[in-house]
């Protein structure tokens, strides 16, 4: 299953039918939503469905994992399909099961609908920070309700006892329903989301699914806040949730799995919101390196990780001029042994970097912002802090200085005046942190 190309050029073509254009019958486009590189992995959804039908027919339903794998995993890169390709294949999988000899096999029907639920759940999770409703919200709700309906049928059957995995799938369905309603962006949608996340939590508690309980409670708090019935979301609790989820991903797979990378991206975002900037920068750099190495630069997760990492690397400062007017800039680097700083701006929202200019400003005229990583330098007392890197997590008004939280846990957070701080533009690896200044 090596890459396939047309005879006359190097354009990508379907590795199944070898056509480089739309599908001859359905007109479906040539797409790639996996981790293949270069020109490999491109295919029409119709061709992938035909391939999967043949493989599932050979595998049979005795082993449901083998039965469903052709619809879920690319045979070239051994990674799961994502986005529209995953949605198309899951729909074709349902049609294959419902229309053929397996239509009375409840577990086969559930396996097909589980794949569709996963496809939409993954997509909703990846788009939840966009701020605009996904175009697949209704499809996601339909997929979740279909899973719940089949599980209800199984539960109603005489003598049927649901397995742990089936009950966990039920909690996933409630979670997807909650996410879909929450992403509507309305108060009513958020209120409805609370209902489904509550059902998810209650089921998780009943079956002893502790991770699911933690995630559901966090989602309930977010939905309550969005609906106007709860307080502002606690970013510290959010950080704890994603840290727990990430450790779970590592326990059941690896740091290179799509789930680990997706949750890792969210964990880095939670770290940034709590102003753990050094850890977020270093962690996101690792996530990006792994995603680029395993899934390639064109993979949607790699692109998300790269965009977030670039955002986390920005260091924002303020200058105060006559009459107290403030101008916001992005600090780029120091010059003249740190006495001056190269900045870009002034920044006006919505930001247009092409319209900004570059200036050199004396360091003493800049005011740092909370959330900047810094290194201590020039202290004549407490000299043991010189060279130590940390985050600016708060401003101590009565002392007129920042509270610095050091990476070296031997040192407690300390208030330090800005004149003894320098911006760290690239956070070094931990083993280098004590020797690097910026």
C-alpha positions as CSV (number, residue, x, y, z in Angstrom):
1,X,0.0,0.0,0.0
2,X,2.7,2.4,-0.9
3,X,1.9,5.8,-2.3
4,X,0.1,5.8,-5.6
5,X,0.5,8.6,-8.2
6,X,-0.8,9.2,-11.7
7,X,1.5,8.1,-14.5
8,X,2.0,11.6,-16.0
9,X,2.6,13.7,-12.9
10,X,3.0,13.8,-9.2
11,X,-0.5,14.8,-8.2
12,X,-2.0,12.7,-5.4
13,X,-4.5,10.0,-6.5
14,X,-6.7,7.5,-4.8
15,X,-4.6,4.6,-3.6
16,X,-7.6,2.3,-4.3
17,X,-9.0,3.3,-7.7
18,X,-5.8,5.3,-8.8
19,X,-8.0,8.2,-10.0
20,X,-6.7,11.7,-9.3
21,X,-10.0,13.5,-9.7
22,X,-13.4,13.3,-8.0
23,X,-15.0,9.9,-7.7
24,X,-16.4,8.8,-11.1
25,X,-19.9,7.9,-9.8
26,X,-20.6,10.0,-6.6
27,X,-18.3,12.9,-7.4
28,X,-16.8,12.8,-3.8
29,X,-13.5,14.6,-3.6
30,X,-10.1,13.1,-3.0
31,X,-9.3,13.6,0.7
32,X,-6.8,12.5,3.3
33,X,-7.7,12.7,7.0
34,X,-5.2,10.4,8.6
35,X,-1.5,10.5,9.4
36,X,-0.1,9.5,6.0
37,X,2.6,11.7,4.5
38,X,3.6,13.0,1.1
39,X,1.3,11.7,-1.7
40,X,0.2,8.6,0.2
41,X,-3.1,8.1,1.9
42,X,-5.4,10.0,-0.4
43,X,-8.6,8.3,-1.3
44,X,-12.3,8.8,-2.1
45,X,-14.7,8.0,0.8
46,X,-16.6,5.7,-1.6
47,X,-13.5,3.8,-2.3
48,X,-12.6,3.5,1.4
49,X,-16.1,2.3,2.1
50,X,-15.9,-0.4,-0.6
51,X,-12.5,-1.5,0.8
52,X,-13.9,-1.6,4.3
53,X,-16.9,-3.6,3.3
54,X,-14.7,-6.3,1.8
55,X,-12.4,-6.4,4.9
56,X,-15.3,-6.5,7.3
57,X,-17.0,-9.3,5.4
58,X,-13.8,-11.4,5.7
59,X,-13.4,-10.6,9.4
60,X,-16.9,-11.3,10.5
61,X,-18.5,-10.3,13.8
62,X,-16.9,-12.9,16.0
63,X,-14.2,-10.3,16.7
64,X,-16.0,-6.9,16.7
65,X,-12.7,-5.0,16.9
66,X,-11.5,-6.6,13.7
67,X,-14.9,-6.2,12.2
68,X,-14.9,-2.4,12.7
69,X,-11.2,-1.6,12.2
70,X,-11.4,-1.1,8.4
71,X,-13.9,1.7,8.9
72,X,-11.8,3.4,11.6
73,X,-8.1,2.9,10.8
74,X,-6.1,3.8,7.7
75,X,-4.3,0.6,6.6
76,X,-1.3,2.7,5.4
77,X,-0.4,4.7,8.5
78,X,-2.4,2.7,11.1
79,X,-4.0,5.8,12.5
80,X,-7.7,6.6,12.9
81,X,-9.5,8.6,10.3
82,X,-10.6,12.1,11.4
83,X,-13.1,14.8,10.5
84,X,-15.2,14.4,7.4
85,X,-13.6,11.1,6.3
86,X,-14.4,9.6,9.7
87,X,-18.0,10.9,9.5
88,X,-18.5,9.5,5.9
89,X,-17.1,6.1,6.8
90,X,-19.1,5.8,10.0
91,X,-22.2,6.6,8.1
92,X,-21.3,3.9,5.5
93,X,-20.5,1.5,8.3
94,X,-24.0,1.9,9.7
95,X,-25.5,1.4,6.2
96,X,-23.4,-1.8,5.8
97,X,-24.6,-3.3,9.1
98,X,-28.2,-2.2,8.8
99,X,-28.7,-3.4,5.2
100,X,-26.9,-6.7,5.3
101,X,-26.7,-9.9,7.2
102,X,-25.7,-8.2,10.5
103,X,-28.8,-6.0,10.9
104,X,-30.2,-8.2,13.7
105,X,-26.8,-8.3,15.5
106,X,-27.2,-5.7,18.3
107,X,-23.5,-5.5,19.1
108,X,-22.6,-5.0,15.4
109,X,-25.2,-2.2,15.2
110,X,-23.8,-0.7,18.3
111,X,-20.2,-0.9,17.1
112,X,-21.2,1.0,13.9
113,X,-23.0,3.7,15.8
114,X,-20.2,3.9,18.4
115,X,-17.8,4.8,15.5
116,X,-20.1,7.6,14.4
117,X,-20.3,8.9,18.0
118,X,-16.5,8.9,18.3
119,X,-16.2,10.7,14.9
120,X,-18.5,13.5,16.0
121,X,-17.2,13.6,19.6
122,X,-13.7,14.1,18.4
123,X,-14.7,16.7,15.9
124,X,-16.7,18.7,18.5
125,X,-13.8,18.6,20.9
126,X,-11.4,19.9,18.3
127,X,-13.7,22.8,17.4
128,X,-15.0,23.7,20.8
129,X,-12.6,26.7,21.2
130,X,-13.5,28.3,17.8
131,X,-16.3,30.4,19.3
132,X,-18.7,29.6,16.5
133,X,-21.2,26.6,16.4
134,X,-20.1,23.6,14.5
135,X,-22.1,22.8,11.4
136,X,-22.4,19.2,12.6
137,X,-24.3,19.8,15.8
138,X,-27.5,18.1,14.7
139,X,-25.6,15.2,13.3
140,X,-23.7,14.8,16.6
141,X,-27.0,14.8,18.5
142,X,-28.5,12.2,16.2
143,X,-25.4,10.0,16.5
144,X,-25.6,10.2,20.3
145,X,-29.3,9.5,20.5
146,X,-28.9,6.5,18.2
147,X,-26.3,5.0,20.6
148,X,-28.6,5.6,23.6
149,X,-31.6,4.0,21.8
150,X,-29.7,0.8,21.1
151,X,-28.4,0.6,24.6
152,X,-31.9,1.1,25.9
153,X,-33.1,-1.8,23.7
154,X,-30.3,-4.0,25.1
155,X,-31.2,-3.0,28.7
156,X,-34.9,-3.8,28.1
157,X,-34.0,-7.3,26.8
158,X,-34.8,-10.1,29.2
159,X,-31.8,-11.2,31.2
160,X,-29.5,-8.7,29.5
161,X,-26.8,-7.2,31.7
162,X,-24.8,-4.4,30.2
163,X,-21.1,-4.7,30.2
164,X,-18.8,-2.0,31.7
165,X,-17.7,-1.0,28.2
166,X,-21.3,-0.5,27.0
167,X,-22.2,1.6,30.0
168,X,-19.1,3.7,29.4
169,X,-20.2,4.2,25.8
170,X,-23.6,5.4,27.2
171,X,-21.8,8.0,29.2
172,X,-19.9,9.1,26.1
173,X,-23.2,9.5,24.3
174,X,-24.5,11.8,27.0
175,X,-21.3,13.7,26.9
176,X,-21.5,14.3,23.2
177,X,-25.1,15.4,23.6
178,X,-23.9,17.9,26.2
179,X,-21.1,19.2,24.0
180,X,-23.4,19.6,21.0
181,X,-26.0,21.6,23.0
182,X,-23.3,23.7,24.7
183,X,-21.7,24.6,21.4
184,X,-25.0,26.1,20.2
185,X,-23.8,29.2,22.1
186,X,-27.1,30.0,23.7
187,X,-28.3,30.1,27.3
188,X,-31.0,27.5,26.5
189,X,-28.5,25.2,24.8
190,X,-26.2,25.5,27.9
191,X,-29.1,24.7,30.2
192,X,-29.9,21.6,28.1
193,X,-26.2,20.7,28.2
194,X,-26.3,20.6,32.0
195,X,-29.0,18.0,31.8
196,X,-27.0,15.6,29.7
197,X,-23.7,16.2,31.6
198,X,-25.6,15.4,34.8
199,X,-26.8,12.1,33.3
200,X,-23.2,11.4,32.2
201,X,-21.9,12.1,35.7
202,X,-24.6,10.1,37.5
203,X,-24.0,7.1,35.2
204,X,-20.2,7.4,35.7
205,X,-20.7,7.4,39.5
206,X,-22.9,4.4,39.4
207,X,-20.4,2.3,37.4
208,X,-17.3,3.6,39.2
209,X,-15.9,5.5,36.2
210,X,-13.9,8.1,38.1
211,X,-12.3,9.9,35.2
212,X,-15.7,10.2,33.5
213,X,-17.1,11.7,36.7
214,X,-14.4,14.3,36.9
215,X,-14.8,15.4,33.3
216,X,-18.6,15.5,33.6
217,X,-18.5,17.6,36.7
218,X,-16.2,20.1,35.0
219,X,-18.4,20.2,32.0
220,X,-21.5,20.7,34.2
221,X,-19.7,23.7,35.9
222,X,-18.9,25.2,32.5
223,X,-22.5,24.7,31.2
224,X,-24.0,26.2,34.4
225,X,-21.7,29.3,33.9
226,X,-22.7,29.6,30.3
227,X,-26.4,29.3,31.1
228,X,-26.2,32.0,33.7
229,X,-27.1,29.7,36.5
230,X,-23.6,29.2,37.9
231,X,-20.5,31.1,38.8
232,X,-17.5,31.7,36.5
233,X,-15.6,28.6,35.6
234,X,-12.7,27.9,38.0
235,X,-9.6,27.7,35.7
236,X,-7.7,25.8,38.4
237,X,-10.3,23.1,38.4
238,X,-10.2,23.1,34.6
239,X,-6.4,22.6,34.7
240,X,-6.8,19.7,37.1
241,X,-9.4,18.1,34.8
242,X,-7.2,18.2,31.7
243,X,-4.1,17.0,33.7
244,X,-6.1,14.0,34.9
245,X,-7.4,13.3,31.3
246,X,-3.9,13.6,29.9
247,X,-2.4,11.1,32.4
248,X,-5.3,8.8,31.6
249,X,-4.5,9.0,27.9
250,X,-0.8,8.2,28.6
251,X,-1.9,5.2,30.7
252,X,-4.0,3.6,28.0
253,X,-2.0,4.6,24.9
254,X,1.0,6.9,24.3
255,X,1.9,10.5,23.9
256,X,1.7,10.2,20.1
257,X,-1.9,9.0,20.0
258,X,-4.4,11.5,18.5
259,X,-6.4,11.5,21.8
260,X,-3.3,12.3,23.8
261,X,-2.3,15.1,21.5
262,X,-5.8,16.5,21.4
263,X,-6.1,16.5,25.2
264,X,-2.5,17.7,25.5
265,X,-3.4,20.8,23.4
266,X,-6.2,21.5,25.9
267,X,-4.0,20.9,28.9
268,X,-1.5,23.5,27.5
269,X,-4.3,26.0,27.1
270,X,-5.4,25.4,30.7
271,X,-1.9,25.9,31.9
272,X,-1.7,29.3,30.1
273,X,-5.0,30.4,31.6
274,X,-3.5,29.7,35.0
275,X,-0.3,31.6,34.0
276,X,1.9,28.5,34.2
277,X,3.6,29.9,31.1
278,X,6.9,28.2,31.4
279,X,5.4,24.7,31.7
280,X,2.8,25.5,29.0
281,X,5.6,26.6,26.5
282,X,7.7,23.6,27.2
283,X,4.9,21.1,27.2
284,X,3.3,22.5,24.0
285,X,6.7,22.3,22.3
286,X,6.9,18.6,23.1
287,X,3.3,18.0,21.9
288,X,4.1,19.8,18.7
289,X,7.3,17.8,18.1
290,X,5.6,14.5,18.7
291,X,2.6,15.4,16.5
292,X,4.9,16.6,13.7
293,X,7.1,13.5,13.9
294,X,4.3,10.9,14.1
295,X,1.4,12.5,12.2
296,X,3.1,14.9,9.9
297,X,3.1,18.7,9.4
298,X,-0.2,18.6,7.4
299,X,-2.2,16.8,10.1
300,X,-5.0,18.9,11.6
301,X,-3.7,18.2,15.2
302,X,-0.2,19.3,14.2
303,X,-1.6,22.5,12.7
304,X,-3.6,23.2,15.9
305,X,-0.5,22.5,18.1
306,X,1.7,24.8,15.9
307,X,-0.8,27.7,16.0
308,X,-1.2,27.4,19.8
309,X,2.6,27.2,20.4
310,X,3.1,30.3,18.2
311,X,0.5,32.1,20.3
312,X,2.1,31.0,23.6
313,X,5.5,32.2,22.5
314,X,4.3,35.8,22.3
315,X,5.4,38.2,25.0
316,X,3.2,41.3,25.5
317,X,4.2,44.6,27.1
318,X,2.8,48.0,27.6
319,X,4.3,51.5,27.3
320,X,2.9,54.4,29.2
321,X,3.2,57.9,27.6
322,X,2.0,61.4,28.5
323,X,-1.3,61.7,30.3
324,X,-1.2,58.0,31.2
325,X,-2.1,56.7,27.7
326,X,-1.1,53.1,27.2
327,X,0.2,51.4,24.1
328,X,0.4,47.6,23.8
329,X,3.3,45.9,22.0
330,X,4.7,42.5,21.4
331,X,8.3,42.2,22.7
332,X,10.5,40.4,20.2
333,X,14.0,40.4,21.7
334,X,16.5,42.4,23.7
335,X,19.3,44.4,22.3
336,X,22.2,46.5,23.7
337,X,22.9,44.0,26.4
338,X,19.2,44.1,27.6
339,X,19.1,47.9,27.9
340,X,16.7,48.1,25.0
341,X,14.0,45.9,23.6
342,X,12.8,45.4,20.0
343,X,9.0,45.5,19.9
344,X,6.2,45.3,17.3
345,X,3.0,47.4,17.4
346,X,1.1,49.3,18.6
347,X,-1.4,46.4,18.8
348,X,-5.0,47.3,18.0
349,X,-7.7,44.7,18.2
350,X,-8.6,42.9,16.0
351,X,-4.9,42.6,15.4
352,X,-3.3,43.2,12.0
353,X,0.4,42.4,12.2
354,X,1.0,43.7,8.6
355,X,0.0,47.2,9.7
356,X,2.3,47.3,12.7
357,X,5.8,48.6,12.8
358,X,9.0,47.6,14.7
359,X,10.5,49.9,17.3
360,X,13.4,49.9,19.7
361,X,12.3,51.1,23.2
362,X,14.4,51.5,26.3
363,X,13.7,48.6,28.6
364,X,12.9,50.9,31.5
365,X,9.9,52.3,29.6
366,X,8.2,48.9,29.3
367,X,5.7,47.4,31.7
368,X,5.4,43.6,31.7
369,X,2.1,41.8,31.8
370,X,1.0,39.0,34.1
371,X,1.7,35.7,32.4
372,X,5.1,36.5,31.0
373,X,8.0,34.1,31.7
374,X,11.0,35.9,33.3
375,X,14.5,35.3,34.7
376,X,15.7,37.1,37.8
377,X,18.9,39.1,37.3
378,X,20.9,41.7,39.2
379,X,19.7,41.2,42.8
380,X,22.2,42.4,45.3
381,X,20.3,40.6,48.2
382,X,18.7,37.2,47.8
383,X,21.4,36.5,45.2
384,X,20.4,32.9,45.1
385,X,17.4,33.9,43.0
386,X,19.6,35.4,40.2
387,X,19.3,33.2,37.1
388,X,16.1,31.5,38.3
389,X,13.3,31.3,35.8
390,X,9.6,31.7,36.7
391,X,6.2,33.0,35.7
392,X,4.6,36.3,36.6
393,X,1.2,35.2,38.0
394,X,0.0,38.3,39.8
395,X,0.8,41.9,40.6
396,X,1.3,42.8,44.3
397,X,-0.2,46.3,44.5
398,X,1.0,47.2,48.0
399,X,4.6,46.2,47.1
400,X,4.6,47.6,43.6
401,X,6.1,44.4,42.1
402,X,5.2,41.1,40.5
403,X,4.8,37.8,42.4
404,X,7.2,35.4,40.6
405,X,6.5,31.6,40.8
406,X,9.8,29.9,40.2
407,X,10.3,26.6,38.3
408,X,12.9,25.5,40.9
409,X,10.5,24.3,43.6
410,X,13.2,24.9,46.2
411,X,12.3,28.6,46.0
412,X,8.9,29.8,47.3
413,X,7.0,32.5,45.2
414,X,8.6,35.9,45.8
415,X,7.7,39.5,45.0
416,X,10.3,40.9,42.7
417,X,10.5,44.4,41.2
418,X,10.5,44.6,37.4
419,X,13.9,46.2,37.2
420,X,15.4,42.8,38.4
421,X,13.5,40.8,35.8
422,X,14.2,40.0,32.1
423,X,11.7,38.5,29.7
424,X,12.5,34.8,28.7
425,X,11.7,34.7,25.0
426,X,12.3,31.0,24.6
427,X,11.8,28.7,27.6
428,X,14.7,26.3,27.9
429,X,14.5,22.6,28.6
430,X,14.4,21.9,32.3
431,X,18.0,20.6,32.5
432,X,19.1,23.9,31.0
433,X,16.9,26.2,33.0
434,X,19.3,27.0,35.8
435,X,22.0,28.1,33.3
436,X,20.0,30.1,30.8
437,X,18.9,33.7,31.2
438,X,16.9,34.4,28.1
